[in-house]
């Protein structure tokens, strides 16, 4: 995306956010725009990651096994992190 296109895109996001909530401050607008852009980048990154895993899995049986193991490990890690978060909330460690 070119600089001019990016600038126009951000202006459109700001206009939309302001029309949705007239009480937004400059900081609120900046946070909202950055969160929006961050969300788009995360989705794009996830799609690329998934596409690359699919390429590796299609390449060979060993690649397929490696991708399956990776996905299993990611799910296991996500479960462990969620359990840790739940315990931290339960014992009020975040405050």
C-alpha positions as CSV (number, residue, x, y, z in Angstrom):
1,X,0.0,0.0,0.0
2,X,1.4,3.4,-1.0
3,X,1.7,6.2,1.5
4,X,-1.1,8.2,-0.1
5,X,-3.4,5.2,-0.1
6,X,-2.6,4.5,3.6
7,X,-3.2,8.1,4.6
8,X,-6.6,8.0,2.8
9,X,-7.5,4.7,4.4
10,X,-6.7,6.0,7.9
11,X,-8.7,9.2,7.2
12,X,-11.7,7.0,6.3
13,X,-11.3,4.9,9.5
14,X,-11.1,8.1,11.6
15,X,-14.2,9.5,10.0
16,X,-16.1,6.3,10.6
17,X,-15.0,6.1,14.3
18,X,-15.9,9.8,14.9
19,X,-19.4,9.3,13.3
20,X,-20.0,6.3,15.5
21,X,-19.0,8.2,18.7
22,X,-18.8,12.0,18.7
23,X,-17.3,12.1,22.2
24,X,-14.0,10.5,21.2
25,X,-10.9,12.3,22.2
26,X,-7.8,12.5,20.0
27,X,-6.2,9.7,22.1
28,X,-9.4,7.7,21.8
29,X,-9.3,8.1,18.0
30,X,-5.7,7.2,17.8
31,X,-6.2,4.1,20.0
32,X,-9.2,3.0,18.0
33,X,-7.4,3.4,14.6
34,X,-4.3,1.6,15.9
35,X,-6.5,-1.2,17.3
36,X,-8.3,-1.5,14.0
37,X,-5.1,-1.7,12.0
38,X,-3.6,-4.1,14.4
39,X,-6.6,-6.4,14.0
40,X,-6.3,-6.4,10.3
41,X,-2.5,-7.2,10.5
42,X,-3.2,-10.1,12.8
43,X,-5.8,-11.5,10.5
44,X,-3.5,-11.2,7.6
45,X,-0.6,-12.8,9.5
46,X,-2.8,-15.7,10.6
47,X,-3.9,-16.3,7.0
48,X,-0.3,-16.3,5.7
49,X,0.7,-18.6,8.5
50,X,-2.1,-21.1,7.8
51,X,-1.3,-21.0,4.0
52,X,2.3,-21.7,4.7
53,X,1.4,-24.6,7.0
54,X,-0.8,-26.0,4.2
55,X,2.0,-25.8,1.7
56,X,4.4,-27.6,4.1
57,X,1.8,-30.3,4.8
58,X,1.1,-30.9,1.1
59,X,4.9,-31.2,0.4
60,X,5.5,-34.6,1.9
61,X,4.2,-37.1,4.5
62,X,6.9,-35.8,6.9
63,X,5.8,-32.3,6.4
64,X,2.2,-33.2,7.1
65,X,3.2,-35.0,10.3
66,X,5.3,-32.0,11.4
67,X,2.4,-29.6,10.8
68,X,0.0,-31.9,12.7
69,X,2.5,-32.0,15.6
70,X,2.9,-28.2,15.5
71,X,-0.9,-27.6,15.6
72,X,-1.2,-30.1,18.5
73,X,1.5,-28.2,20.4
74,X,0.0,-24.8,19.7
75,X,-3.4,-26.1,21.0
76,X,-1.8,-27.6,24.1
77,X,0.1,-24.3,24.8
78,X,-3.1,-22.3,24.3
79,X,-4.9,-24.5,26.8
80,X,-2.1,-24.2,29.4
81,X,-2.0,-20.4,29.0
82,X,-5.8,-20.2,29.5
83,X,-5.5,-22.3,32.6
84,X,-2.7,-20.1,34.0
85,X,-4.8,-17.0,33.2
86,X,-7.8,-18.5,35.0
87,X,-5.7,-19.3,38.1
88,X,-4.2,-15.8,38.1
89,X,-7.8,-14.3,37.9
90,X,-9.0,-16.7,40.6
91,X,-6.2,-15.6,43.0
92,X,-6.4,-11.9,41.9
93,X,-2.8,-11.8,40.8
94,X,-3.5,-9.2,38.0
95,X,-4.5,-6.4,40.4
